Amino acid sequence: MVGALIKIERLKQNLKLEALARGICSTSHLSRIENGKVQVSDDIKCLLEARLGVGLIEEKQQKYVDITDIENRYAQAINFRDGASAAKLTCEISEMLTEHTFNFHTRIDLELLALRMKFVIRNNKDVLQVLSTYFEMQQELTPVQNFRIYQMQGMALYTNGQFKDCLEAYAKATLQMERLQLSSFERADLAFAQAVAFVANEDPYNALEQSRTALHYFQSIMAIRRVVECHIICGIAHKKNGQTLKALDMFKFAEQICLQNGLESFLGIVHQNIGDVFSEIRETEIAISHFKKAMNYKEKPLELMYTILSLIVEYERIKEYENASHWLEKGYYLLPKLSRKKREYYETHFNVYQALCGEDIQQLEKALKTAVGVFSKRRNEAEWKDYAKRLAKFYVDKRMYKKAVYYYELILDRSGIK
C-alpha cells in the first residue's frame, strides 16, 4: 500500500495534493496513486520520496513485527497508570518507526499505540491535531484503528473541556466496538473514559453504569489505581444523584484502599469529595476538616484552588469572615499561576466572596452582576443560576423589586419554564 503511505506522509506534513504533485505528476494522478487506483512508477516514487524526505520501501523489504507483545505492554501501562513504562514503550516505537519500514496497517497500529501513551505520560496537548491526519484516511483504516482514534478524540476533547463533543466521539467508538471482538481491556478502558465524561456532563446514571463495568475488569486484574478511580467516579455519581450515604461509602472505601496500598496521591481528591458531601448536607465543620485534609495532599495550583474555594464558601456560610478572608488571600496569590480561563473562573468567584466578607454592598452588586455575565457566557449553568438567584435576592432585600423580577424571569426563561 505505497499509495496509502504517501498519503499519510503528505497529511502529516500538512501538504496539499497540489503542493506534493507540483512538477512530478498531475494532481489527479497523485490522488489515484494515494487511493490505490494506479500503481506508482519507480521514477515518480523516487521524486515523491525526495520531496517527502522519506523512503517508500516495497512490501518485500518491509520489516515484520509481532504487534501482540507491544499491545500487551501498552495495555499494562494503561491499566496500571505506569508512566515510566509508557514513556519507554513510546521511545521504542519511535525508534522502530525511524529505523524500519512497515506495511501500512502495522505502521498505523504502532503510531496509534504511541499516541495513546501520551495520555498516560500526560503529554497529550497535540493529540487532536495529530488525529486529524487519521480522520482524513478513515476508509483505509481497520475497524480497530477507527475505534482507537475515536476513543482518543473523546479523551482529548474531554481534556479541552468539550464534554458534549467528547461523548459524541465516545458514541462513535462504541459503535465501532459493537462490531469488533475487542479485548476486555479496551472495553473497560473506554467504559471508564465514558464514565468520567458522563459525570462531567451531569449524567450520573450512565456514569454509574460505565464505571461499574470498568470496575469489574480492573478488580479482576488487581489494577489498584484504576479500582480507586472507579470508586471515586461511582461516589461522585451517587453524590450527583443525591444518594449521600452511598457516595460516602464509595469515598470511604476508596480512602481505605489508598491507605492500605500507599496511594496517597488520591487522598486529596477523596477528602475533597467527602467534604463536598458534608457541605451539601450542611455539616460545615466536618466539611471544613476534610477540605483541610485535602490541602495536605495537593500541590498543583489548580488542585489547590478548588479546595481553597470550598473553604471560602464554608467559612462565609457560617459568617467566619476572618477565616474566609485568610483563604481568599491564598487564592488570589495563586491566581497568576493558572491559565487565563481558569483564572477568570476563580477570580469571579473570589470577587463575590470578598465583597460578602467585607460587607461591601456596592462591590457585592457589581461582583454578582459580573459573575452572572461571566458564567452565563461560559455556559456554566449551575454557577450563573446560583449567582442570578443571589442577585435577585439582593434586590429583594433592597426593595428593588423590578430588578429582582428581571433576574428571576431570566432564570425561568433559561430553564425553559414559561
C-alpha positions, -999 to 999 in steps of 0.1 A, spaced: 0 0 0 26 25 -11 -1 50 -21 -15 50 14 20 56 28 24 85 5 -10 99 17 -2 96 54 32 113 49 16 141 29 -11 147 56 14 146 84 35 172 67 3 193 61 9 193 23 -19 196 -2 -21 173 -32 -12 202 -55 19 210 -35 32 174 -35 23 168 -71 38 200 -85 65 192 -111 61 155 -105 27 144 -119 -8 157 -121 -29 162 -90 -55 137 -103 -28 111 -109 -13 116 -74 -49 112 -60 -53 79 -79 -19 67 -65 -29 76 -30 -62 58 -33 -46 26 -48 -63 30 -81 -30 30 -101 5 17 -94 32 43 -88 61 42 -113 97 40 -100 105 75 -113 75 91 -97 81 72 -65 117 85 -63 106 121 -68 79 118 -42 104 102 -17 127 131 -22 100 157 -17 86 140 14 120 132 28 111 95 35 118 62 19 88 43 5 101 7 7 84 -20 -13 64 -46 6 91 -73 3 116 -51 21 93 -42 49 100 -54 84 76 -77 102 69 -71 139 47 -91 163 23 -64 174 8 -87 201 37 -82 226 37 -44 221 -1 -43 226 3 -63 259 28 -38 272 6 -10 260 -24 -24 280 -2 -30 310 10 6 310 -26 19 308 -41 -5 333 -16 4 359 -11 41 351 26 33 346 41 65 331 76 52 331 67 21 311 45 42 288 75 66 281 98 36 274 74 20 251 68 53 232 106 56 227 109 21 214 80 25 190 95 58 178 129 41 172 112 12 153 93 36 130 125 56 123 148 27 117 125 4 98 97 5 73 65 -14 80 34 -22 59 7 4 61 -16 -11 87 13 -22 110 27 13 109 -7 29 117 -11 4 146 23 14 161 16 51 156 -18 49 174 -3 29 203 24 55 208 -2 83 205 -24 66 233 7 65 255 7 103 255 -24 103 278 -5 80 303 25 103 304 3 133 303 17 149 272 -14 149 251 -18 186 241 -13 180 203 -34 148 201 -64 164 183 -41 179 157 -23 146 151 -56 127 149 -69 150 121 -44 132 98 -60 98 105 -96 111 101 -87 121 66 -79 85 57 -105 66 77 -115 45 47 -81 30 46 -80 22 83 -92 -10 100 -122 -10 124 -99 -14 154 -79 16 143 -110 37 138 -122 26 173 -89 38 188 -89 72 170 -125 79 182 -116 70 218 -85 92 217 -105 120 201 -130 117 230 -102 118 256 -86 148 240 -119 167 238 -126 159 275 -92 174 283 -102 206 265 -135 207 285 -156 199 254 -177 174 273 -207 170 248 -183 167 218 -163 142 239 -194 120 244 -202 121 207 -168 108 199 -172 80 226 -206 71 210 -188 66 177 -161 45 194 -189 24 210 -205 18 176 -171 5 163 -167 -16 194 -200 -34 190 -188 -48 156 -155 -60 170 -141 -87 192 -121 -63 213 -102 -73 244 -117 -68 279 -90 -42 285 -101 -20 256 -138 -23 266 -130 -14 302 -107 15 293 -135 30 271 -161 24 298 -140 43 324 -134 72 300 -171 74 293 -179 73 330 -157 103 336 -173 122 307 -208 114 319 -201 128 353 -187 160 338 -218 162 316 -242 158 346 -253 123 336 -247 103 368 -269 73 358 -248 64 328 -217 73 347 -225 47 373 -233 20 347 -200 26 328 -178 29 360 -192 -4 373 -183 -21 340 -148 -8 343 -145 -16 380 -153 -53 374 -124 -56 350 -99 -36 370 -107 -56 401 -101 -88 382 -66 -78 373 -58 -61 406 -52 -27 390 -55 -9 423 -51 26 410 -79 21 385 -101 5 411 -97 36 433 -105 58 403 -137 38 396 -148 41 433 -143 79 431 -163 82 399 -191 60 415 -190 82 446 -193 114 425 -222 99 405 -240 89 437 -234 124 451 -249 139 420 -279 116 424 -284 129 459 -275 95 474 -254 108 502 -248 76 521 -238 56 490 -215 84 480 -198 84 514 -194 46 513 -177 48 480 -153 76 491 -145 59 524 -138 26 506 -115 45 482 -97 61 511 -93 27 528 -78 12 496 -54 42 493 -42 38 529 -37 1 525 -17 4 493 2 36 498 -17 56 472 -15 90 489 -18 108 456 -55 100 456 -63 112 491 -66 148 481 -95 142 457 -110 116 482 -111 141 511 -123 168 487 -153 147 477 -161 137 513 -160 174 522 -183 182 493 -209 156 505 -209 171 541 -211 206 526 -243 196 507 -259 184 539 -248 215 558 -223 197 581 -200 226 578 -174 218 604 -169 182 591 -167 195 556 -140 220 566 -120 193 583 -120 172 552 -111 202 529 -81 209 551 -70 173 549 -74 175 511 -50 205 512 -23 183 527 -22 161 497 -24 187 469 5 206 453 -6 219 419 -21 254 419 -53 243 401 -59 214 425 -53 237 455 -76 264 441 -106 241 440 -102 233 477 -94 269 486 -127 279 471 -145 252 490 -131 265 523 -140 301 514 -176 290 507 -179 271 540 -164 298 562 -186 325 546 -217 303 551 -211 304 589 -201 340 589 -165 334 599 -152 362 576 -117 363 590 -111 327 581 -127 332 547 -105 362 541 -75 342 550 -82 316 523 -92 344 498 -57 358 503 -42 324 494 -65 321 464 -56 355 450 -19 347 454 -23 316 433 -43 332 405 -14 342 383 -3 306 382 -35 295 364 -44 295 327 -64 325 315 -98 306 316 -92 291 350 -80 325 364 -112 342 352 -133 314 367 -118 316 402 -113 353 403 -150 358 395 -159 336 425 -134 352 447 -146 387 440 -181 378 451 -169 363 484 -145 392 490 -175 416 488 -195 393 511 -168 391 537 -162 429 535 -199 435 537 -194 460 508 -229 464 493 -219 483 461 -190 459 455 -213 429 461 -238 441 435 -211 447 409 -194 413 417 -227 394 414 -236 411 381 -201 402 367 -205 366 379 -239 362 362 -224 376 330 -192 356 331 -207 322 339 -236 327 315 -212 334 287 -191 304 297 -222 282 299 -215 272 335 -252 266 342 -250 259 379 -228 289 386 -247 316 367 -281 304 381 -268 304 416 -254 340 413 -286 351 395 -306 339 424 -283 357 448 -286 389 428 -324 386 427 -325 381 465 -301 411 469 -325 433 451 -355 420 470 -337 428 503 -331 463 489 -368 465 478 -357 469 442 -384 446 430 -383 453 393 -346 443 391 -353 412 413 -381 401 389 -358 406 359 -333 380 373 -360 356 385 -376 357 350 -341 352 334 -337 321 354 -371 307 345 -366 316 308 -332 300 306 -346 269 324 -373 266 298 -401 274 323 -427 298 310 
